[in-house]
């Protein structure tokens, strides 16, 4: 590697983003490089994420399940598993209700499968979104009660804010356990056993379980349950291999966008390996319909854009119990039939989403100059796609967005946020005009009387503006993890880079700067708006570079360029090839930096 940053003047107009580069803190990178024999760019990436040598050696380079913490440290797990164990011992009827997104579906599948293996016959339910609304609505639990009698009700990925509904269940003689990770908006029910670190473990914010989604918490509950039963000599519990359920944990964790660090990362790393070799017929069928080759590596992007959307499509357009059935069935032909149905639903969802996106975009473009901080769109739109549309518009306008669909007198929809804006907090000043709302800092569900939509627009915009200090959203930046000489893109480097997988929330895929690259031949467009080209790594090796949805801005040939890329192995037909994804390019020159250490390139 060279030891100097590019020194010519960069043309800001040619860049899509503002590039930034900050050198590693102190001598942390060199310590990591020396102690663990890491490539300098890998060591720099870890150092800039404040990952210690010990953490890098265990949770990153050699992640073992034996490093997992004691599940009984999580508040209320002990009484929860004792109540479940009593139900198993006495043969009580158990009802399980999970939410209809990927986290809820995988949580429900996980717990139902474990309880079946322990000899129970639990009944499982998922809210019917279009008929019963969000979460544990009165309509959804009345449907459960109609199938009774039950003595134990377990809510998964919902229930934290369902105080009245829990009271109704308790009045009907049921004991209630809630396993959830949603934030509370008001005092929670005292008539249930609540496993929710955001409510009960507020003094343990550094604890690994504090960032779990629900399927991660279900893993912890089941881990504790099996330890408890094995200590009592339960043979069925001893026969269960908990590792085999990590495929479900990986799917729910990645799809729910929780931080991929600490134990979340450890579970997901092993879960992706399990997903690659899963024996679960439902997942094998779903992988096949998505074009994921049997026994090929599975990456977070496969869950985010292939497997997850097909599971979500059922809950958005039909009945989310269908993917639960697919994941639980031992009938391969039935699982293939459901996977085909989910695939068809996903195509329908894409068509609906495209139309809603176009209409919502037109609406927001007309008001974006007035609503400088946050946006609300409202129309006759299918409620099953508004969350996806909100996410797209949020990224496009670079500000929080709520998209509402009209259902009779109600506006029902979802909001998505940007870094630094907690939607749960931002909506607090709007609480009196909202019929119901809740969720995560980055994603919420909202229901209100349609007459209050304009008031929501104004208050939400003002609330986000106040959180920002009445500023404006900063120019979108592209932070480079390290400067990398092209000759250092070797197999050893790519292997070490792959060890940092899985990438996701709070463990983003590193972006590398490559300076003074000259394209000898023009990029080749393909698809709707993509292009590809090759650059030489040395005298005989080539690096394929692909740019997605950037064909309106092709890099020139025969001019020295700086490239901002993501790097990795591309697996195809049983072989692997080095590949880069181009995020941005600019004329070779000085890259802006606010840190004097930026003069070092590894």
C-alpha positions in Angstrom: 0.0 0.0 0.0 1.0 3.6 -0.6 1.4 5.8 2.5 -0.1 8.9 1.1 -3.7 9.8 0.4 -4.6 11.1 -3.1 -3.2 14.6 -3.5 -5.0 16.0 -6.6 -8.2 18.0 -6.3 -11.4 16.0 -6.5 -14.4 17.2 -8.5 -17.3 17.3 -6.0 -19.8 17.6 -8.8 -18.8 14.1 -10.0 -19.5 12.4 -6.7 -22.9 11.2 -5.7 -21.9 11.4 -2.0 -19.6 13.4 0.2 -16.7 11.1 0.8 -15.1 11.0 4.3 -12.2 9.1 5.7 -11.0 9.0 9.3 -7.9 7.2 10.4 -8.0 4.6 13.1 -7.8 5.7 16.7 -4.3 5.7 18.2 -2.4 2.4 17.7 -5.5 0.2 18.0 -5.2 -1.0 14.3 -1.6 -1.8 14.5 -2.2 -3.8 17.8 -5.0 -5.8 16.1 -2.8 -6.4 13.0 0.1 -7.6 15.1 -1.8 -9.7 17.6 -4.1 -11.5 15.2 -2.1 -11.3 12.0 -4.7 -9.3 10.2 -4.5 -7.5 6.9 -4.0 -3.8 7.7 -7.3 -2.7 6.1 -9.2 -5.4 8.1 -7.4 -4.3 11.3 -8.3 -0.7 10.6 -11.9 -1.5 10.0 -12.2 -3.3 13.3 -10.3 -0.6 15.2 -12.6 2.1 13.9 -15.5 0.1 15.3 -14.0 0.1 18.7 -13.6 -3.7 18.6 -11.0 -4.9 21.1 -8.4 -7.6 20.3 -10.3 -10.0 22.6 -13.6 -9.3 21.0 -12.2 -9.6 17.5 -10.6 -13.0 18.4 -13.8 -14.5 19.8 -16.9 -12.9 18.4 -15.5 -12.1 15.0 -12.7 -14.4 14.0 -13.6 -17.5 16.0 -17.2 -17.1 17.1 -18.3 -20.1 19.3 -21.7 -20.8 20.7 -19.9 -21.6 24.0 -19.4 -17.8 24.3 -23.1 -17.2 24.8 -24.1 -15.8 28.1 -26.4 -17.3 30.8 -30.0 -17.0 29.6 -31.2 -16.7 33.2 -29.6 -13.3 33.5 -32.5 -11.8 31.4 -35.3 -10.5 33.6 -38.4 -12.7 34.0 -37.0 -15.7 32.0 -36.9 -17.8 35.2 -40.7 -17.4 36.0 -41.5 -17.7 32.3 -39.8 -21.1 31.8 -41.2 -22.4 35.1 -44.7 -21.6 34.0 -44.1 -23.3 30.6 -42.5 -26.3 32.4 -45.6 -26.6 34.6 -47.8 -26.5 31.5 -45.8 -29.3 29.9 -45.8 -31.4 33.0 -49.6 -31.2 33.5 -50.6 -31.3 29.8 -52.2 -27.9 29.7 -53.5 -26.4 26.5 -51.2 -23.7 25.3 -52.0 -20.9 22.8 -49.2 -19.0 21.0 -49.7 -15.8 19.1 -46.9 -14.3 17.0 -46.7 -11.2 14.8 -47.0 -11.6 11.1 -43.5 -10.3 10.0 -40.4 -12.4 9.7 -39.4 -12.0 13.3 -42.9 -13.0 14.5 -43.2 -15.9 12.0 -39.7 -17.3 13.0 -40.4 -16.8 16.7 -43.7 -18.7 16.4 -42.2 -21.5 14.4 -39.3 -21.8 16.9 -41.4 -22.0 20.0 -44.1 -24.3 18.5 -41.5 -26.7 17.2 -39.7 -26.8 20.6 -42.9 -27.4 22.5 -44.0 -30.1 20.1 -40.6 -31.8 20.6 -41.2 -31.7 24.4 -44.6 -33.4 24.0 -47.0 -30.5 23.9 -49.6 -29.8 21.3 -49.7 -26.0 21.2 -52.2 -24.1 19.0 -50.6 -21.2 17.2 -52.1 -18.0 15.7 -51.0 -15.0 13.7 -53.1 -11.8 13.6 -55.1 -11.4 10.4 -53.7 -8.0 9.4 -56.5 -6.9 7.1 -59.3 -8.1 9.3 -57.9 -7.7 12.9 -55.3 -5.0 12.6 -51.9 -4.8 14.2 -50.6 -7.0 17.0 -52.7 -8.4 19.9 -56.0 -6.8 18.9 -59.2 -7.7 20.7 -60.5 -9.3 17.6 -57.4 -11.5 17.3 -57.5 -12.7 20.9 -61.3 -13.3 20.7 -60.6 -15.7 17.9 -58.1 -17.5 20.2 -60.6 -17.7 23.0 -63.2 -19.1 20.7 -60.9 -22.1 20.1 -60.4 -22.6 23.9 -60.3 -23.4 26.6 -56.6 -22.6 27.1 -54.8 -22.1 30.4 -51.6 -20.5 29.0 -51.3 -17.8 26.4 -47.8 -16.8 25.0 -47.5 -13.7 22.9 -44.5 -13.3 20.6 -43.2 -10.1 19.1 -46.4 -8.3 20.3 -48.2 -7.7 23.6 -45.9 -5.1 25.4 -48.5 -2.4 24.8 -51.6 -4.6 24.9 -52.7 -3.8 28.4 -56.4 -4.0 27.9 -56.1 -7.2 25.8 -54.0 -8.9 28.4 -56.5 -8.0 31.1 -59.2 -9.5 28.9 -57.3 -12.7 28.6 -56.6 -12.8 32.4 -60.3 -12.3 33.1 -61.0 -15.4 31.0 -58.7 -17.4 33.3 -55.5 -17.6 31.2 -52.0 -17.1 32.4 -50.0 -14.9 30.0 -46.4 -14.8 29.0 -45.2 -12.0 26.6 -41.9 -12.3 24.8 -41.3 -9.1 22.9 -38.7 -6.4 22.1 -41.0 -3.4 21.3 -40.7 -0.2 23.3 -43.4 0.5 25.8 -45.4 3.7 25.4 -47.2 3.5 28.8 -47.0 1.5 32.0 -47.1 -2.2 31.0 -49.5 -4.9 32.3 -48.8 -6.5 35.7 -51.1 -9.4 34.7 -48.5 -11.2 32.6 -44.9 -12.4 32.8 -43.1 -10.0 30.4 -39.7 -10.9 28.9 -38.7 -7.6 27.3 -35.3 -6.1 28.0 -36.4 -2.7 26.9 -38.9 -2.7 29.8 -37.3 -4.8 32.5 -33.5 -4.6 31.8 -33.2 -0.8 31.4 -30.2 -0.8 33.7 -28.4 -3.4 31.5 -28.1 -1.4 28.3 -24.7 -2.8 27.6 -25.9 -6.4 28.0 -26.0 -8.4 24.7 -29.7 -9.3 25.0 -30.7 -5.7 25.1 -30.5 -5.5 21.3 -32.2 -8.9 20.6 -35.3 -9.1 18.4 -38.0 -11.5 19.5 -36.7 -14.6 17.9 -33.4 -14.0 19.7 -35.3 -13.7 23.0 -37.2 -16.9 22.1 -33.8 -18.6 21.7 -32.8 -17.5 25.1 -36.1 -18.6 26.7 -35.8 -22.1 25.0 -32.2 -22.3 26.1 -33.2 -21.7 29.7 -36.2 -24.1 29.4 -34.0 -26.9 28.1 -31.4 -26.4 30.8 -34.1 -26.5 33.4 -35.7 -29.7 32.0 -32.4 -31.4 31.4 -31.4 -30.8 35.0 -34.6 -32.7 35.9 -33.6 -35.6 33.7 -36.1 -34.9 30.9 -35.0 -37.1 28.0 -36.9 -35.2 25.3 -35.1 -32.0 26.3 -31.7 -33.8 26.1 -32.5 -34.9 22.6 -33.1 -31.4 21.2 -30.2 -29.8 19.4 -30.7 -26.1 19.8 -28.1 -25.2 17.2 -30.5 -26.6 14.5 -32.9 -23.7 15.3 -30.4 -21.0 14.5 -31.5 -20.8 10.9 -34.8 -19.3 12.2 -32.8 -16.9 14.5 -30.7 -15.6 11.7 -33.7 -14.9 9.5 -35.6 -13.0 12.1 -32.6 -11.1 13.4 -31.5 -9.9 9.9 -35.1 -9.1 8.7 -35.9 -7.1 11.8 -32.9 -4.8 11.4 -31.5 -5.2 14.9 -27.8 -4.6 15.6 -25.6 -7.3 14.3 -23.1 -7.1 17.1 -22.2 -9.2 20.2 -24.4 -12.2 20.7 -26.8 -11.2 17.9 -23.8 -11.4 15.5 -22.7 -14.7 17.0 -26.1 -16.3 16.7 -26.6 -15.0 13.2 -23.2 -16.2 12.0 -24.0 -19.7 13.1 -27.6 -19.3 11.9 -26.4 -18.5 8.4 -24.3 -21.7 8.4 -27.3 -23.6 9.6 -29.5 -22.0 6.9 -27.0 -23.2 4.3 -27.4 -26.8 5.3 -30.9 -26.6 6.8 -33.0 -29.8 6.9 -36.2 -27.8 7.4 -38.3 -28.7 4.3 -40.0 -25.3 4.4 -36.7 -23.4 4.2 -35.3 -25.7 1.5 -38.4 -25.1 -0.6 -38.3 -21.3 0.0 -34.6 -21.2 -0.9 -35.3 -23.1 -4.1 -38.0 -20.8 -5.2 -35.7 -17.9 -4.5 -32.9 -19.3 -6.7 -30.6 -20.0 -3.7 -28.6 -23.1 -4.7 -28.7 -26.0 -2.2 -25.7 -26.0 0.1 -24.4 -22.6 -1.2 -23.5 -19.9 1.2 -26.4 -17.7 2.4 -25.8 -14.1 3.1 -27.8 -11.4 4.9 -28.8 -9.9 1.5 -30.5 -13.2 0.6 -32.7 -12.9 3.7 -33.3 -9.2 3.2 -34.3 -9.3 -0.4 -35.2 -12.9 -1.3 -36.4 -15.0 1.6 -37.8 -12.3 3.9 -40.0 -10.5 1.4 -41.7 -13.8 0.5 -42.6 -14.5 4.1 -43.7 -11.0 4.6 -45.9 -11.0 1.5 -48.3 -13.4 3.0 -48.9 -11.3 6.1 -49.2 -8.2 4.0 -51.8 -9.6 1.5 -53.3 -12.7 3.0 -52.7 -14.9 6.1 -49.3 -15.0 7.7 -50.1 -18.4 9.2 -49.2 -19.8 5.7 -45.4 -19.3 6.1 -45.6 -20.7 9.7 -47.2 -23.8 8.2 -44.5 -24.0 5.6 -41.7 -23.8 8.2 -43.3 -26.4 10.5 -44.5 -29.0 8.0 -42.7 -32.3 7.5 -44.4 -32.7 4.1 -42.0 -31.6 1.3 -44.7 -31.4 -1.3 -46.8 -29.2 0.9 -43.9 -26.9 1.7 -43.1 -26.6 -2.0 -46.8 -25.7 -2.7 -46.7 -23.0 0.0 -43.4 -21.6 -1.3 -44.9 -21.3 -4.8 -47.9 -19.5 -3.3 -45.7 -17.1 -1.3 -43.7 -16.4 -4.5 -46.9 -15.5 -6.3 -48.0 -13.3 -3.5 -44.7 -11.5 -3.5 -45.1 -10.7 -7.2 -48.5 -9.3 -6.5 -47.1 -7.3 -3.6 -44.4 -5.9 -5.9 -47.0 -4.7 -8.4 -49.2 -3.1 -5.8 -46.1 -1.5 -4.1 -44.9 0.0 -7.4 -48.3 1.8 -8.0 -48.4 3.1 -4.4 -44.8 4.3 -4.5 -45.5 6.4 -7.7 -48.6 8.0 -6.2 -47.1 8.6 -2.8 -44.0 10.1 -4.4 -46.1 12.6 -6.4 -47.9 13.6 -3.2 -44.7 14.1 -1.2 -42.9 16.0 -3.9 -45.7 18.6 -3.7 -45.2 19.2 0.0 -41.5 18.4 0.6 -40.4 22.0 0.5 -42.8 22.9 3.3 -42.3 19.8 5.5 -38.5 20.1 5.8 -38.0 17.6 8.6 -40.6 14.8 8.2 -43.2 13.7 5.7 -46.6 12.0 5.8 -48.4 10.5 2.7 -52.0 9.4 2.7 -54.2 7.8 0.1 -56.4 4.9 -1.0 -53.5 2.4 -0.7 -53.2 -1.2 0.3 -52.1 -1.3 4.0 -49.9 -4.3 3.3 -47.3 -2.4 1.3 -47.2 1.0 3.0 -44.3 0.1 5.2 -42.1 -0.9 2.3 -43.1 2.3 0.5 -42.3 4.4 3.6 -38.8 2.9 3.6 -38.2 3.8 0.0 -39.5 7.3 0.4 -37.5 7.8 3.6 -34.3 6.9 1.7 -35.2 9.0 -1.3 -36.1 12.2 0.7 -33.5 11.4 3.5 -36.0 12.2 6.2 -38.5 10.2 8.3 -41.6 9.2 6.4 -45.0 7.8 7.4 -47.3 6.3 4.7 -51.0 5.8 5.5 -53.6 3.8 3.6 -57.3 4.7 3.9 -59.5 2.0 5.6 -63.0 3.4 6.1 -62.6 6.3 8.6 -59.1 5.3 9.5 -55.7 6.0 8.2 -53.5 3.0 8.9 -49.8 2.7 8.0 -46.2 2.6 8.8 -43.3 5.0 9.4 -39.6 4.6 8.7 -36.8 6.8 10.0 -33.2 7.9 9.4 -30.2 7.7 11.7 -30.6 9.8 14.8 -34.4 10.2 14.8 -36.2 7.8 17.2 -39.7 7.5 15.8 -41.2 6.3 19.1 -40.0 9.6 20.7 -40.9 11.7 17.7 -44.5 10.6 17.7 -45.0 11.3 21.4 -46.4 14.9 20.8 -48.9 13.3 18.4 -50.2 10.7 20.8 -53.5 12.4 21.5 -54.5 12.2 17.8 -53.4 8.6 17.3 -55.7 5.7 17.9 -52.8 3.3 18.2 -49.1 3.4 17.5 -45.8 1.8 18.5 -42.8 -0.1 17.3 -39.0 0.6 17.1 -36.9 3.7 16.8 -36.5 3.1 13.1 -40.0 1.6 12.3 -43.5 2.2 13.7 -47.1 1.3 12.9 -49.7 4.0 13.1 -53.5 4.2 13.1 -55.5 7.4 13.4 -58.8 9.0 12.4 -58.4 10.3 8.8 -59.6 13.7 9.9 -56.3 14.1 11.8 -53.9 13.4 8.9 -53.1 17.0 8.3 -52.5 17.6 12.1 -50.2 14.6 12.1 -48.2 16.1 9.2 -47.7 19.3 11.0 -46.9 17.9 14.5 -44.7 15.1 13.2 -42.7 17.6 11.1 -42.3 20.0 14.1 -41.4 17.2 16.5 -38.6 15.8 14.2 -37.4 19.4 13.7 -37.2 19.9 17.4 -35.2 16.7 17.8 -32.8 17.9 15.1 -32.5 21.4 16.7 -34.3 22.9 13.7 -31.4 22.0 11.5 -31.6 20.3 8.1 -30.5 16.8 7.2 -26.8 16.7 6.3 -25.5 15.8 2.9 -25.4 12.1 2.5 -21.9 10.8 3.2 -19.9 7.8 2.2 -17.5 6.9 5.0 -14.5 4.9 3.8 -13.2 2.2 6.1 -9.8 2.2 4.6 -7.7 3.1 1.5 -6.7 -0.1 -0.3 -4.1 -0.6 -2.9 -5.5 -2.7 -5.7 -2.6 -5.2 -5.4 -3.7 -6.0 -1.9 -7.1 -7.5 -3.1 -5.9 -11.1 -2.6 -7.6 -14.3 -1.6 -6.2 -13.9 1.9 -7.6 -10.4 2.2 -11.1 -11.5 0.9 -11.1 -14.5 3.3 -10.4 -12.2 6.3 -13.0 -9.8 5.1 -15.6 -12.6 4.9 -14.9 -13.4 8.5 -16.4 -10.0 9.4 -19.7 -11.2 8.0 -22.6 -11.1 8.7 -23.0 -7.4 7.8 -26.0 -5.4 8.8 -27.2 -2.9 11.4 -24.3 -1.5 13.4 -21.9 -3.8 11.6 -22.1 -2.2 8.1 -20.2 -3.7 5.2 -16.9 -1.8 4.9 -16.5 0.6 2.0 -12.9 0.8 0.6 -11.3 3.6 -1.3 -9.2 2.6 -4.3 -7.2 5.5 -5.9 -5.9 6.2 -9.4 -7.8 3.4 -11.1 -8.0 3.8 -14.9 -10.6 2.0 -17.0 -9.2 0.8 -20.3 -12.6 -0.2 -21.8 -16.0 1.4 -21.3 -18.4 0.0 -18.7 -21.0 -2.4 -20.1 -24.7 -1.6 -19.2 -27.0 -4.5 -18.4 -30.5 -5.0 -17.0 -32.6 -1.9 -16.5 -30.0 0.6 -15.1 -26.9 -1.4 -14.1 -23.4 -1.7 -15.5 -20.2 -3.7 -15.1 -16.5 -3.5 -15.9 -13.2 -5.1 -15.0 -10.0 -3.8 -13.6 -6.7 -5.7 -13.5 -5.5 -6.8 -10.1 -2.1 -7.8 -11.5 -0.8 -9.2 -14.7 -3.2 -12.1 -14.8 -6.0 -11.6 -12.2 -9.1 -9.4 -12.8 -11.6 -7.9 -10.5 -15.2 -7.8 -11.7 -16.9 -4.6 -10.7 -20.7 -4.1 -10.8 -22.8 -1.0 -10.2 -26.5 -1.3 -9.4 -29.0 1.3 -10.6 -26.3 3.8 -11.6 -26.3 3.5 -15.4 -27.2 7.2 -15.7 -23.7 8.1 -14.5 -21.0 6.0 -16.2 -17.4 6.5 -15.2 -15.1 7.7 -18.0 -12.2 5.7 -19.5 -8.5 6.6 -19.7 -8.8 9.0 -16.8 -7.5 8.3 -13.3 -10.4 7.7 -10.9 -11.0 7.1 -7.3 -13.5 4.3 -6.6 -15.5 3.6 -3.5 -16.4 -0.1 -3.4 -17.6 -3.0 -1.4 -15.5 -6.1 -1.9 -16.1 -9.8 -1.4 -16.3 -13.2 -3.0 -19.0 -13.9 -5.6 -20.1 -17.5 -5.4 -21.3 -19.0 -8.7 -21.7 -22.6 -10.0 -19.7 -24.0 -7.2 -16.8 -21.6 -7.7 -15.9 -18.2 -6.2 -14.6 -15.1 -7.8 -13.4 -11.7 -6.4 -16.0 -9.0 -7.0 -16.5 -5.4 -6.2 -19.7 -3.4 -5.9 -19.2 0.2 -7.0 -20.9 2.8 -4.8 -19.4 6.0 -6.2 -16.6 7.3 -8.3 -14.8 10.6 -8.7 -11.8 12.0 -10.5 -8.6 11.0 -8.7 -7.9 13.6 -6.1 -7.9 14.6 -2.4 -10.7 13.0 -0.4 -12.2 15.3 2.2 -11.3 14.4 5.8 -11.6 16.1 9.2 -8.9 13.9 10.7 -5.2 14.4 10.4 -4.8 10.6 10.6 -6.5 10.4 7.2 -3.2 10.8 5.5 -2.5 7.2 6.3 -3.8 4.5 4.0 -2.9 1.4 5.9 
